[in-house]
Amino acid sequence: MSDFSELERELKKLRPVQPSAELTSRVGSVLANSEEGTAKVIRPEQFRINWLGLGLGLAAAATFLIFARVDFHPNERTKQTIASA
């Protein structure tokens, strides 16, 4: 346990280093020339929903679920109703 307490004390003493003046000037110049970075931004119009494809997909899924639920093999009660008619 003493190993952990010593380590915790050392970690509490650590503080982040201030960034250098060169780094802040480079970041400032890049932010000032932000026109270069706009080509890399993903625009929202690329993420529009294709409503026709979505509708057709949902219709196909609903049709599949309806056919999966339909029982094509008649049970005994249905056979008796057909035979008595």
C-alpha atoms as one frame of an Amber mdcrd trajectory, in Angstrom:
protein
   0.000   0.000   0.000   2.866   2.383   0.706   3.959   2.104  -2.932   0.632
   3.473  -4.059   0.631   6.342  -1.580   4.127   7.387  -2.675   3.049   7.229
  -6.292  -0.064   9.263  -5.545   2.011  11.949  -3.839   4.314  12.149  -6.856
   1.369  12.375  -9.233  -0.235  15.172  -7.203   2.959  17.213  -7.541   2.908
  17.007 -11.341   1.604  20.062 -13.194   1.267  20.673 -16.949   4.005  22.669
 -18.655   3.072  25.996 -20.230   3.103  25.828 -24.044   5.990  27.544 -25.762
   5.597  30.884 -27.503   6.418  29.207 -30.810   3.540  26.764 -30.409   1.025
  29.472 -29.564   2.164  31.570 -32.537   1.868  28.575 -34.894  -1.617  27.761
 -33.602  -2.608  31.408 -33.973  -1.366  31.572 -37.552  -3.189  28.371 -38.486
  -6.412  29.677 -36.976  -5.975  32.971 -38.836  -5.549  31.075 -42.117  -8.525
  28.825 -41.496  -9.619  29.024 -45.143  -7.213  26.205 -45.949  -8.940  23.827
 -43.541 -12.489  24.361 -44.798 -12.021  21.871 -47.646 -11.590  19.075 -45.115
 -14.874  19.759 -43.295 -17.688  17.302 -43.996 -20.743  19.253 -45.026 -24.219
  18.330 -43.721 -25.749  18.066 -47.198 -23.681  14.934 -47.776 -25.661  13.240
 -45.023 -29.156  13.821 -46.356 -31.514  10.885 -46.068 -32.629   9.199 -49.253
 -36.333   9.013 -48.419 -37.234   6.863 -51.427 -34.649   4.230 -50.551 -35.655
   4.310 -46.901 -39.341   3.929 -47.795 -38.714   1.051 -50.182 -36.509  -0.682
 -47.638 -39.150  -0.367 -44.927 -41.845  -1.606 -47.308 -39.736  -4.628 -48.244
 -39.049  -5.381 -44.584 -42.753  -5.099 -43.722 -43.681  -7.397 -46.622 -41.115
  -9.936 -45.487 -42.435  -9.859 -41.924 -46.030 -10.282 -43.107 -45.120 -13.294
 -45.253 -43.019 -14.750 -42.462 -46.030 -14.543 -40.128 -48.500 -16.128 -42.591
 -48.928 -19.853 -42.047 -49.214 -21.589 -45.415 -49.859 -25.014 -43.870 -53.447
 -25.368 -42.636 -53.955 -26.807 -39.157 -56.523 -29.461 -38.157 -59.286 -26.962
 -37.371 -59.003 -25.359 -40.795 -59.039 -28.762 -42.514 -62.254 -29.719 -40.691
 -63.935 -26.462 -41.717 -62.985 -27.011 -45.349 -64.129 -30.661 -45.269 -67.533
 -29.854 -43.758 -68.303 -27.133 -46.283
